[in-house]
């Protein structure tokens, strides 16, 4: 839990880190005087959570709301699933190298330019900024968490 520091002294060891700044200022003024200086020390987890909330708020204001982002993600997965299914079906029946190459055409048409755009700097993905190992850790953690809840039912 966060700590409330007033005039250099910890006055609250279990402070609510989500309390708005104006409310903290009012609380400090009422309990310690108008001229009191204060700060809030966050735990690492609280600081990370606040940072995530700032990023999520900026995304919602500047890019799209959660529902729109979920819709785009869903569209992406559906496109990939359909194209991958077609590729696998065509590849599995291919008899010659020419047929194998031909099986990639639909997939190449749908997503073939993505790599070029990433290479040219026209496109970047959030996982690249976050770091692939961090993203994989999040994927594994969420998948295991969801699976545990389902198994417990």
Chimera marker file (.cmm) of the C-alpha trace (Angstrom):
<marker_set name="trace">
<marker id="1" x="0.000" y="0.000" z="0.000" r="1" g="1" b="0" radius="0.5"/>
<marker id="2" x="1.047" y="3.567" z="-0.627" r="1" g="1" b="0" radius="0.5"/>
<marker id="3" x="2.389" y="5.778" z="2.120" r="1" g="1" b="0" radius="0.5"/>
<marker id="4" x="1.260" y="9.350" z="2.746" r="1" g="1" b="0" radius="0.5"/>
<marker id="5" x="4.210" y="11.542" z="3.720" r="1" g="1" b="0" radius="0.5"/>
<marker id="6" x="3.412" y="14.923" z="5.311" r="1" g="1" b="0" radius="0.5"/>
<marker id="7" x="6.182" y="17.360" z="6.216" r="1" g="1" b="0" radius="0.5"/>
<marker id="8" x="8.748" y="14.592" z="5.819" r="1" g="1" b="0" radius="0.5"/>
<marker id="9" x="6.958" y="12.127" z="8.120" r="1" g="1" b="0" radius="0.5"/>
<marker id="10" x="5.015" y="8.997" z="7.140" r="1" g="1" b="0" radius="0.5"/>
<marker id="11" x="1.541" y="9.604" z="8.535" r="1" g="1" b="0" radius="0.5"/>
<marker id="12" x="-0.403" y="6.834" z="6.805" r="1" g="1" b="0" radius="0.5"/>
<marker id="13" x="1.170" y="3.465" z="6.005" r="1" g="1" b="0" radius="0.5"/>
<marker id="14" x="-1.872" y="2.063" z="4.179" r="1" g="1" b="0" radius="0.5"/>
<marker id="15" x="-2.871" y="4.983" z="2.014" r="1" g="1" b="0" radius="0.5"/>
<marker id="16" x="-5.192" y="4.603" z="-0.985" r="1" g="1" b="0" radius="0.5"/>
<marker id="17" x="-3.005" y="5.319" z="-4.019" r="1" g="1" b="0" radius="0.5"/>
<marker id="18" x="-6.097" y="5.949" z="-6.172" r="1" g="1" b="0" radius="0.5"/>
<marker id="19" x="-7.248" y="8.977" z="-4.180" r="1" g="1" b="0" radius="0.5"/>
<marker id="20" x="-7.274" y="12.026" z="-6.481" r="1" g="1" b="0" radius="0.5"/>
<marker id="21" x="-4.534" y="14.604" z="-5.872" r="1" g="1" b="0" radius="0.5"/>
<marker id="22" x="-7.028" y="17.366" z="-4.998" r="1" g="1" b="0" radius="0.5"/>
<marker id="23" x="-8.621" y="15.117" z="-2.350" r="1" g="1" b="0" radius="0.5"/>
<marker id="24" x="-5.220" y="14.314" z="-0.828" r="1" g="1" b="0" radius="0.5"/>
<marker id="25" x="-4.402" y="18.034" z="-0.724" r="1" g="1" b="0" radius="0.5"/>
<marker id="26" x="-7.692" y="18.770" z="1.020" r="1" g="1" b="0" radius="0.5"/>
<marker id="27" x="-7.171" y="15.928" z="3.524" r="1" g="1" b="0" radius="0.5"/>
<marker id="28" x="-3.663" y="17.155" z="4.340" r="1" g="1" b="0" radius="0.5"/>
<marker id="29" x="-4.785" y="20.784" z="4.672" r="1" g="1" b="0" radius="0.5"/>
<marker id="30" x="-7.639" y="19.846" z="7.005" r="1" g="1" b="0" radius="0.5"/>
<marker id="31" x="-5.565" y="17.526" z="9.197" r="1" g="1" b="0" radius="0.5"/>
<marker id="32" x="-2.078" y="19.042" z="9.108" r="1" g="1" b="0" radius="0.5"/>
<marker id="33" x="-2.541" y="22.670" z="8.100" r="1" g="1" b="0" radius="0.5"/>
<marker id="34" x="-2.680" y="24.665" z="4.896" r="1" g="1" b="0" radius="0.5"/>
<marker id="35" x="1.115" y="25.065" z="4.668" r="1" g="1" b="0" radius="0.5"/>
<marker id="36" x="1.882" y="21.346" z="4.943" r="1" g="1" b="0" radius="0.5"/>
<marker id="37" x="3.907" y="19.702" z="2.205" r="1" g="1" b="0" radius="0.5"/>
<marker id="38" x="2.973" y="16.174" z="1.231" r="1" g="1" b="0" radius="0.5"/>
<marker id="39" x="3.840" y="13.353" z="-1.113" r="1" g="1" b="0" radius="0.5"/>
<marker id="40" x="2.596" y="9.862" z="-1.747" r="1" g="1" b="0" radius="0.5"/>
<marker id="41" x="5.070" y="6.985" z="-1.973" r="1" g="1" b="0" radius="0.5"/>
<marker id="42" x="3.776" y="4.201" z="-4.166" r="1" g="1" b="0" radius="0.5"/>
<marker id="43" x="4.780" y="0.569" z="-4.123" r="1" g="1" b="0" radius="0.5"/>
<marker id="44" x="6.318" y="-0.717" z="-7.342" r="1" g="1" b="0" radius="0.5"/>
<marker id="45" x="3.054" y="-2.474" z="-8.176" r="1" g="1" b="0" radius="0.5"/>
<marker id="46" x="1.004" y="0.682" z="-7.591" r="1" g="1" b="0" radius="0.5"/>
<marker id="47" x="3.380" y="2.750" z="-9.726" r="1" g="1" b="0" radius="0.5"/>
<marker id="48" x="3.146" y="0.195" z="-12.548" r="1" g="1" b="0" radius="0.5"/>
<marker id="49" x="-0.638" y="0.142" z="-12.287" r="1" g="1" b="0" radius="0.5"/>
<marker id="50" x="-0.844" y="3.944" z="-12.413" r="1" g="1" b="0" radius="0.5"/>
<marker id="51" x="1.476" y="3.962" z="-15.416" r="1" g="1" b="0" radius="0.5"/>
<marker id="52" x="-0.756" y="1.418" z="-17.184" r="1" g="1" b="0" radius="0.5"/>
<marker id="53" x="-3.830" y="3.497" z="-16.398" r="1" g="1" b="0" radius="0.5"/>
<marker id="54" x="-2.193" y="6.615" z="-17.878" r="1" g="1" b="0" radius="0.5"/>
<marker id="55" x="-1.307" y="4.722" z="-21.068" r="1" g="1" b="0" radius="0.5"/>
<marker id="56" x="-4.784" y="3.168" z="-21.325" r="1" g="1" b="0" radius="0.5"/>
<marker id="57" x="-6.417" y="6.553" z="-20.848" r="1" g="1" b="0" radius="0.5"/>
<marker id="58" x="-4.203" y="8.085" z="-23.536" r="1" g="1" b="0" radius="0.5"/>
<marker id="59" x="-5.035" y="5.207" z="-25.887" r="1" g="1" b="0" radius="0.5"/>
<marker id="60" x="-8.734" y="5.694" z="-25.317" r="1" g="1" b="0" radius="0.5"/>
<marker id="61" x="-8.500" y="9.453" z="-25.897" r="1" g="1" b="0" radius="0.5"/>
<marker id="62" x="-6.075" y="9.415" z="-28.832" r="1" g="1" b="0" radius="0.5"/>
<marker id="63" x="-6.609" y="6.094" z="-30.637" r="1" g="1" b="0" radius="0.5"/>
<marker id="64" x="-9.796" y="4.214" z="-29.825" r="1" g="1" b="0" radius="0.5"/>
<marker id="65" x="-11.958" y="3.027" z="-26.983" r="1" g="1" b="0" radius="0.5"/>
<marker id="66" x="-11.532" y="-0.510" z="-25.619" r="1" g="1" b="0" radius="0.5"/>
<marker id="67" x="-14.441" y="-1.874" z="-27.630" r="1" g="1" b="0" radius="0.5"/>
<marker id="68" x="-12.996" y="-0.533" z="-30.899" r="1" g="1" b="0" radius="0.5"/>
<marker id="69" x="-9.563" y="-1.930" z="-30.070" r="1" g="1" b="0" radius="0.5"/>
<marker id="70" x="-11.150" y="-5.280" z="-29.267" r="1" g="1" b="0" radius="0.5"/>
<marker id="71" x="-13.024" y="-5.153" z="-32.565" r="1" g="1" b="0" radius="0.5"/>
<marker id="72" x="-9.831" y="-4.467" z="-34.506" r="1" g="1" b="0" radius="0.5"/>
<marker id="73" x="-8.095" y="-7.301" z="-32.678" r="1" g="1" b="0" radius="0.5"/>
<marker id="74" x="-10.998" y="-9.612" z="-33.456" r="1" g="1" b="0" radius="0.5"/>
<marker id="75" x="-10.921" y="-8.617" z="-37.138" r="1" g="1" b="0" radius="0.5"/>
<marker id="76" x="-7.181" y="-9.299" z="-37.244" r="1" g="1" b="0" radius="0.5"/>
<marker id="77" x="-7.551" y="-12.742" z="-35.683" r="1" g="1" b="0" radius="0.5"/>
<marker id="78" x="-10.419" y="-13.636" z="-38.019" r="1" g="1" b="0" radius="0.5"/>
<marker id="79" x="-8.465" y="-12.526" z="-41.081" r="1" g="1" b="0" radius="0.5"/>
<marker id="80" x="-5.414" y="-14.526" z="-40.002" r="1" g="1" b="0" radius="0.5"/>
<marker id="81" x="-7.456" y="-17.591" z="-39.082" r="1" g="1" b="0" radius="0.5"/>
<marker id="82" x="-9.235" y="-17.599" z="-42.441" r="1" g="1" b="0" radius="0.5"/>
<marker id="83" x="-6.061" y="-17.009" z="-44.453" r="1" g="1" b="0" radius="0.5"/>
<marker id="84" x="-4.042" y="-19.526" z="-42.439" r="1" g="1" b="0" radius="0.5"/>
<marker id="85" x="-6.794" y="-22.115" z="-42.835" r="1" g="1" b="0" radius="0.5"/>
<marker id="86" x="-6.795" y="-21.645" z="-46.603" r="1" g="1" b="0" radius="0.5"/>
<marker id="87" x="-3.000" y="-21.832" z="-46.705" r="1" g="1" b="0" radius="0.5"/>
<marker id="88" x="-2.878" y="-25.026" z="-44.647" r="1" g="1" b="0" radius="0.5"/>
<marker id="89" x="-5.611" y="-26.672" z="-46.724" r="1" g="1" b="0" radius="0.5"/>
<marker id="90" x="-3.918" y="-25.797" z="-50.031" r="1" g="1" b="0" radius="0.5"/>
<marker id="91" x="-0.451" y="-26.700" z="-48.755" r="1" g="1" b="0" radius="0.5"/>
<marker id="92" x="-1.599" y="-30.065" z="-47.437" r="1" g="1" b="0" radius="0.5"/>
<marker id="93" x="-2.874" y="-31.087" z="-50.870" r="1" g="1" b="0" radius="0.5"/>
<marker id="94" x="0.039" y="-29.651" z="-52.854" r="1" g="1" b="0" radius="0.5"/>
<marker id="95" x="2.010" y="-32.220" z="-54.836" r="1" g="1" b="0" radius="0.5"/>
<marker id="96" x="4.629" y="-30.035" z="-56.476" r="1" g="1" b="0" radius="0.5"/>
<marker id="97" x="6.810" y="-27.121" z="-55.513" r="1" g="1" b="0" radius="0.5"/>
<marker id="98" x="4.738" y="-24.922" z="-57.841" r="1" g="1" b="0" radius="0.5"/>
<marker id="99" x="1.546" y="-25.927" z="-55.999" r="1" g="1" b="0" radius="0.5"/>
<marker id="100" x="3.231" y="-25.207" z="-52.652" r="1" g="1" b="0" radius="0.5"/>
<marker id="101" x="4.181" y="-21.744" z="-53.842" r="1" g="1" b="0" radius="0.5"/>
<marker id="102" x="0.696" y="-21.165" z="-55.229" r="1" g="1" b="0" radius="0.5"/>
<marker id="103" x="-0.786" y="-22.074" z="-51.831" r="1" g="1" b="0" radius="0.5"/>
<marker id="104" x="0.846" y="-18.991" z="-50.315" r="1" g="1" b="0" radius="0.5"/>
<marker id="105" x="-0.699" y="-16.456" z="-52.730" r="1" g="1" b="0" radius="0.5"/>
<marker id="106" x="-3.861" y="-15.630" z="-50.766" r="1" g="1" b="0" radius="0.5"/>
<marker id="107" x="-1.954" y="-15.276" z="-47.516" r="1" g="1" b="0" radius="0.5"/>
<marker id="108" x="0.738" y="-13.218" z="-49.235" r="1" g="1" b="0" radius="0.5"/>
<marker id="109" x="-1.900" y="-10.927" z="-50.750" r="1" g="1" b="0" radius="0.5"/>
<marker id="110" x="-3.624" y="-10.471" z="-47.379" r="1" g="1" b="0" radius="0.5"/>
<marker id="111" x="-0.588" y="-9.843" z="-45.164" r="1" g="1" b="0" radius="0.5"/>
<marker id="112" x="2.561" y="-10.036" z="-47.295" r="1" g="1" b="0" radius="0.5"/>
<marker id="113" x="3.303" y="-6.332" z="-47.109" r="1" g="1" b="0" radius="0.5"/>
<marker id="114" x="3.268" y="-6.183" z="-43.292" r="1" g="1" b="0" radius="0.5"/>
<marker id="115" x="6.916" y="-7.236" z="-42.973" r="1" g="1" b="0" radius="0.5"/>
<marker id="116" x="7.985" y="-4.656" z="-45.562" r="1" g="1" b="0" radius="0.5"/>
<marker id="117" x="6.110" y="-1.890" z="-43.741" r="1" g="1" b="0" radius="0.5"/>
<marker id="118" x="7.697" y="-2.873" z="-40.420" r="1" g="1" b="0" radius="0.5"/>
<marker id="119" x="11.149" y="-2.964" z="-42.025" r="1" g="1" b="0" radius="0.5"/>
<marker id="120" x="10.599" y="0.449" z="-43.652" r="1" g="1" b="0" radius="0.5"/>
<marker id="121" x="9.346" y="1.982" z="-40.402" r="1" g="1" b="0" radius="0.5"/>
<marker id="122" x="5.840" y="2.580" z="-41.761" r="1" g="1" b="0" radius="0.5"/>
<marker id="123" x="4.350" y="0.209" z="-39.200" r="1" g="1" b="0" radius="0.5"/>
<marker id="124" x="5.279" y="-0.757" z="-35.681" r="1" g="1" b="0" radius="0.5"/>
<marker id="125" x="3.520" y="-3.029" z="-33.251" r="1" g="1" b="0" radius="0.5"/>
<marker id="126" x="3.057" y="-2.441" z="-29.533" r="1" g="1" b="0" radius="0.5"/>
<marker id="127" x="4.721" y="-5.770" z="-28.725" r="1" g="1" b="0" radius="0.5"/>
<marker id="128" x="7.905" y="-4.462" z="-30.330" r="1" g="1" b="0" radius="0.5"/>
<marker id="129" x="7.914" y="-1.465" z="-28.002" r="1" g="1" b="0" radius="0.5"/>
<marker id="130" x="6.936" y="-3.485" z="-24.935" r="1" g="1" b="0" radius="0.5"/>
<marker id="131" x="9.494" y="-6.173" z="-25.666" r="1" g="1" b="0" radius="0.5"/>
<marker id="132" x="8.669" y="-9.623" z="-26.945" r="1" g="1" b="0" radius="0.5"/>
<marker id="133" x="9.691" y="-11.422" z="-23.739" r="1" g="1" b="0" radius="0.5"/>
<marker id="134" x="7.449" y="-9.177" z="-21.604" r="1" g="1" b="0" radius="0.5"/>
<marker id="135" x="4.551" y="-9.698" z="-24.001" r="1" g="1" b="0" radius="0.5"/>
<marker id="136" x="5.045" y="-13.467" z="-23.972" r="1" g="1" b="0" radius="0.5"/>
<marker id="137" x="5.120" y="-13.429" z="-20.162" r="1" g="1" b="0" radius="0.5"/>
<marker id="138" x="1.794" y="-11.525" z="-20.160" r="1" g="1" b="0" radius="0.5"/>
<marker id="139" x="0.277" y="-13.958" z="-22.665" r="1" g="1" b="0" radius="0.5"/>
<marker id="140" x="1.363" y="-16.968" z="-20.620" r="1" g="1" b="0" radius="0.5"/>
<marker id="141" x="0.181" y="-15.438" z="-17.356" r="1" g="1" b="0" radius="0.5"/>
<marker id="142" x="-3.251" y="-14.511" z="-18.726" r="1" g="1" b="0" radius="0.5"/>
<marker id="143" x="-3.696" y="-17.836" z="-20.509" r="1" g="1" b="0" radius="0.5"/>
<marker id="144" x="-2.806" y="-19.766" z="-17.354" r="1" g="1" b="0" radius="0.5"/>
<marker id="145" x="-5.076" y="-17.543" z="-15.251" r="1" g="1" b="0" radius="0.5"/>
<marker id="146" x="-8.050" y="-17.975" z="-17.556" r="1" g="1" b="0" radius="0.5"/>
<marker id="147" x="-7.407" y="-21.710" z="-17.785" r="1" g="1" b="0" radius="0.5"/>
<marker id="148" x="-7.256" y="-22.024" z="-13.990" r="1" g="1" b="0" radius="0.5"/>
<marker id="149" x="-10.606" y="-20.253" z="-13.624" r="1" g="1" b="0" radius="0.5"/>
<marker id="150" x="-12.196" y="-22.491" z="-16.269" r="1" g="1" b="0" radius="0.5"/>
<marker id="151" x="-10.785" y="-25.644" z="-14.660" r="1" g="1" b="0" radius="0.5"/>
<marker id="152" x="-12.106" y="-24.565" z="-11.245" r="1" g="1" b="0" radius="0.5"/>
<marker id="153" x="-15.676" y="-24.386" z="-12.553" r="1" g="1" b="0" radius="0.5"/>
<link id1="1" id2="2" r="1" g="1" b="0" radius="0.2"/>
<link id1="2" id2="3" r="1" g="1" b="0" radius="0.2"/>
<link id1="3" id2="4" r="1" g="1" b="0" radius="0.2"/>
<link id1="4" id2="5" r="1" g="1" b="0" radius="0.2"/>
<link id1="5" id2="6" r="1" g="1" b="0" radius="0.2"/>
<link id1="6" id2="7" r="1" g="1" b="0" radius="0.2"/>
<link id1="7" id2="8" r="1" g="1" b="0" radius="0.2"/>
<link id1="8" id2="9" r="1" g="1" b="0" radius="0.2"/>
<link id1="9" id2="10" r="1" g="1" b="0" radius="0.2"/>
<link id1="10" id2="11" r="1" g="1" b="0" radius="0.2"/>
<link id1="11" id2="12" r="1" g="1" b="0" radius="0.2"/>
<link id1="12" id2="13" r="1" g="1" b="0" radius="0.2"/>
<link id1="13" id2="14" r="1" g="1" b="0" radius="0.2"/>
<link id1="14" id2="15" r="1" g="1" b="0" radius="0.2"/>
<link id1="15" id2="16" r="1" g="1" b="0" radius="0.2"/>
<link id1="16" id2="17" r="1" g="1" b="0" radius="0.2"/>
<link id1="17" id2="18" r="1" g="1" b="0" radius="0.2"/>
<link id1="18" id2="19" r="1" g="1" b="0" radius="0.2"/>
<link id1="19" id2="20" r="1" g="1" b="0" radius="0.2"/>
<link id1="20" id2="21" r="1" g="1" b="0" radius="0.2"/>
<link id1="21" id2="22" r="1" g="1" b="0" radius="0.2"/>
<link id1="22" id2="23" r="1" g="1" b="0" radius="0.2"/>
<link id1="23" id2="24" r="1" g="1" b="0" radius="0.2"/>
<link id1="24" id2="25" r="1" g="1" b="0" radius="0.2"/>
<link id1="25" id2="26" r="1" g="1" b="0" radius="0.2"/>
<link id1="26" id2="27" r="1" g="1" b="0" radius="0.2"/>
<link id1="27" id2="28" r="1" g="1" b="0" radius="0.2"/>
<link id1="28" id2="29" r="1" g="1" b="0" radius="0.2"/>
<link id1="29" id2="30" r="1" g="1" b="0" radius="0.2"/>
<link id1="30" id2="31" r="1" g="1" b="0" radius="0.2"/>
<link id1="31" id2="32" r="1" g="1" b="0" radius="0.2"/>
<link id1="32" id2="33" r="1" g="1" b="0" radius="0.2"/>
<link id1="33" id2="34" r="1" g="1" b="0" radius="0.2"/>
<link id1="34" id2="35" r="1" g="1" b="0" radius="0.2"/>
<link id1="35" id2="36" r="1" g="1" b="0" radius="0.2"/>
<link id1="36" id2="37" r="1" g="1" b="0" radius="0.2"/>
<link id1="37" id2="38" r="1" g="1" b="0" radius="0.2"/>
<link id1="38" id2="39" r="1" g="1" b="0" radius="0.2"/>
<link id1="39" id2="40" r="1" g="1" b="0" radius="0.2"/>
<link id1="40" id2="41" r="1" g="1" b="0" radius="0.2"/>
<link id1="41" id2="42" r="1" g="1" b="0" radius="0.2"/>
<link id1="42" id2="43" r="1" g="1" b="0" radius="0.2"/>
<link id1="43" id2="44" r="1" g="1" b="0" radius="0.2"/>
<link id1="44" id2="45" r="1" g="1" b="0" radius="0.2"/>
<link id1="45" id2="46" r="1" g="1" b="0" radius="0.2"/>
<link id1="46" id2="47" r="1" g="1" b="0" radius="0.2"/>
<link id1="47" id2="48" r="1" g="1" b="0" radius="0.2"/>
<link id1="48" id2="49" r="1" g="1" b="0" radius="0.2"/>
<link id1="49" id2="50" r="1" g="1" b="0" radius="0.2"/>
<link id1="50" id2="51" r="1" g="1" b="0" radius="0.2"/>
<link id1="51" id2="52" r="1" g="1" b="0" radius="0.2"/>
<link id1="52" id2="53" r="1" g="1" b="0" radius="0.2"/>
<link id1="53" id2="54" r="1" g="1" b="0" radius="0.2"/>
<link id1="54" id2="55" r="1" g="1" b="0" radius="0.2"/>
<link id1="55" id2="56" r="1" g="1" b="0" radius="0.2"/>
<link id1="56" id2="57" r="1" g="1" b="0" radius="0.2"/>
<link id1="57" id2="58" r="1" g="1" b="0" radius="0.2"/>
<link id1="58" id2="59" r="1" g="1" b="0" radius="0.2"/>
<link id1="59" id2="60" r="1" g="1" b="0" radius="0.2"/>
<link id1="60" id2="61" r="1" g="1" b="0" radius="0.2"/>
<link id1="61" id2="62" r="1" g="1" b="0" radius="0.2"/>
<link id1="62" id2="63" r="1" g="1" b="0" radius="0.2"/>
<link id1="63" id2="64" r="1" g="1" b="0" radius="0.2"/>
<link id1="64" id2="65" r="1" g="1" b="0" radius="0.2"/>
<link id1="65" id2="66" r="1" g="1" b="0" radius="0.2"/>
<link id1="66" id2="67" r="1" g="1" b="0" radius="0.2"/>
<link id1="67" id2="68" r="1" g="1" b="0" radius="0.2"/>
<link id1="68" id2="69" r="1" g="1" b="0" radius="0.2"/>
<link id1="69" id2="70" r="1" g="1" b="0" radius="0.2"/>
<link id1="70" id2="71" r="1" g="1" b="0" radius="0.2"/>
<link id1="71" id2="72" r="1" g="1" b="0" radius="0.2"/>
<link id1="72" id2="73" r="1" g="1" b="0" radius="0.2"/>
<link id1="73" id2="74" r="1" g="1" b="0" radius="0.2"/>
<link id1="74" id2="75" r="1" g="1" b="0" radius="0.2"/>
<link id1="75" id2="76" r="1" g="1" b="0" radius="0.2"/>
<link id1="76" id2="77" r="1" g="1" b="0" radius="0.2"/>
<link id1="77" id2="78" r="1" g="1" b="0" radius="0.2"/>
<link id1="78" id2="79" r="1" g="1" b="0" radius="0.2"/>
<link id1="79" id2="80" r="1" g="1" b="0" radius="0.2"/>
<link id1="80" id2="81" r="1" g="1" b="0" radius="0.2"/>
<link id1="81" id2="82" r="1" g="1" b="0" radius="0.2"/>
<link id1="82" id2="83" r="1" g="1" b="0" radius="0.2"/>
<link id1="83" id2="84" r="1" g="1" b="0" radius="0.2"/>
<link id1="84" id2="85" r="1" g="1" b="0" radius="0.2"/>
<link id1="85" id2="86" r="1" g="1" b="0" radius="0.2"/>
<link id1="86" id2="87" r="1" g="1" b="0" radius="0.2"/>
<link id1="87" id2="88" r="1" g="1" b="0" radius="0.2"/>
<link id1="88" id2="89" r="1" g="1" b="0" radius="0.2"/>
<link id1="89" id2="90" r="1" g="1" b="0" radius="0.2"/>
<link id1="90" id2="91" r="1" g="1" b="0" radius="0.2"/>
<link id1="91" id2="92" r="1" g="1" b="0" radius="0.2"/>
<link id1="92" id2="93" r="1" g="1" b="0" radius="0.2"/>
<link id1="93" id2="94" r="1" g="1" b="0" radius="0.2"/>
<link id1="94" id2="95" r="1" g="1" b="0" radius="0.2"/>
<link id1="95" id2="96" r="1" g="1" b="0" radius="0.2"/>
<link id1="96" id2="97" r="1" g="1" b="0" radius="0.2"/>
<link id1="97" id2="98" r="1" g="1" b="0" radius="0.2"/>
<link id1="98" id2="99" r="1" g="1" b="0" radius="0.2"/>
<link id1="99" id2="100" r="1" g="1" b="0" radius="0.2"/>
<link id1="100" id2="101" r="1" g="1" b="0" radius="0.2"/>
<link id1="101" id2="102" r="1" g="1" b="0" radius="0.2"/>
<link id1="102" id2="103" r="1" g="1" b="0" radius="0.2"/>
<link id1="103" id2="104" r="1" g="1" b="0" radius="0.2"/>
<link id1="104" id2="105" r="1" g="1" b="0" radius="0.2"/>
<link id1="105" id2="106" r="1" g="1" b="0" radius="0.2"/>
<link id1="106" id2="107" r="1" g="1" b="0" radius="0.2"/>
<link id1="107" id2="108" r="1" g="1" b="0" radius="0.2"/>
<link id1="108" id2="109" r="1" g="1" b="0" radius="0.2"/>
<link id1="109" id2="110" r="1" g="1" b="0" radius="0.2"/>
<link id1="110" id2="111" r="1" g="1" b="0" radius="0.2"/>
<link id1="111" id2="112" r="1" g="1" b="0" radius="0.2"/>
<link id1="112" id2="113" r="1" g="1" b="0" radius="0.2"/>
<link id1="113" id2="114" r="1" g="1" b="0" radius="0.2"/>
<link id1="114" id2="115" r="1" g="1" b="0" radius="0.2"/>
<link id1="115" id2="116" r="1" g="1" b="0" radius="0.2"/>
<link id1="116" id2="117" r="1" g="1" b="0" radius="0.2"/>
<link id1="117" id2="118" r="1" g="1" b="0" radius="0.2"/>
<link id1="118" id2="119" r="1" g="1" b="0" radius="0.2"/>
<link id1="119" id2="120" r="1" g="1" b="0" radius="0.2"/>
<link id1="120" id2="121" r="1" g="1" b="0" radius="0.2"/>
<link id1="121" id2="122" r="1" g="1" b="0" radius="0.2"/>
<link id1="122" id2="123" r="1" g="1" b="0" radius="0.2"/>
<link id1="123" id2="124" r="1" g="1" b="0" radius="0.2"/>
<link id1="124" id2="125" r="1" g="1" b="0" radius="0.2"/>
<link id1="125" id2="126" r="1" g="1" b="0" radius="0.2"/>
<link id1="126" id2="127" r="1" g="1" b="0" radius="0.2"/>
<link id1="127" id2="128" r="1" g="1" b="0" radius="0.2"/>
<link id1="128" id2="129" r="1" g="1" b="0" radius="0.2"/>
<link id1="129" id2="130" r="1" g="1" b="0" radius="0.2"/>
<link id1="130" id2="131" r="1" g="1" b="0" radius="0.2"/>
<link id1="131" id2="132" r="1" g="1" b="0" radius="0.2"/>
<link id1="132" id2="133" r="1" g="1" b="0" radius="0.2"/>
<link id1="133" id2="134" r="1" g="1" b="0" radius="0.2"/>
<link id1="134" id2="135" r="1" g="1" b="0" radius="0.2"/>
<link id1="135" id2="136" r="1" g="1" b="0" radius="0.2"/>
<link id1="136" id2="137" r="1" g="1" b="0" radius="0.2"/>
<link id1="137" id2="138" r="1" g="1" b="0" radius="0.2"/>
<link id1="138" id2="139" r="1" g="1" b="0" radius="0.2"/>
<link id1="139" id2="140" r="1" g="1" b="0" radius="0.2"/>
<link id1="140" id2="141" r="1" g="1" b="0" radius="0.2"/>
<link id1="141" id2="142" r="1" g="1" b="0" radius="0.2"/>
<link id1="142" id2="143" r="1" g="1" b="0" radius="0.2"/>
<link id1="143" id2="144" r="1" g="1" b="0" radius="0.2"/>
<link id1="144" id2="145" r="1" g="1" b="0" radius="0.2"/>
<link id1="145" id2="146" r="1" g="1" b="0" radius="0.2"/>
<link id1="146" id2="147" r="1" g="1" b="0" radius="0.2"/>
<link id1="147" id2="148" r="1" g="1" b="0" radius="0.2"/>
<link id1="148" id2="149" r="1" g="1" b="0" radius="0.2"/>
<link id1="149" id2="150" r="1" g="1" b="0" radius="0.2"/>
<link id1="150" id2="151" r="1" g="1" b="0" radius="0.2"/>
<link id1="151" id2="152" r="1" g="1" b="0" radius="0.2"/>
<link id1="152" id2="153" r="1" g="1" b="0" radius="0.2"/>
</marker_set>
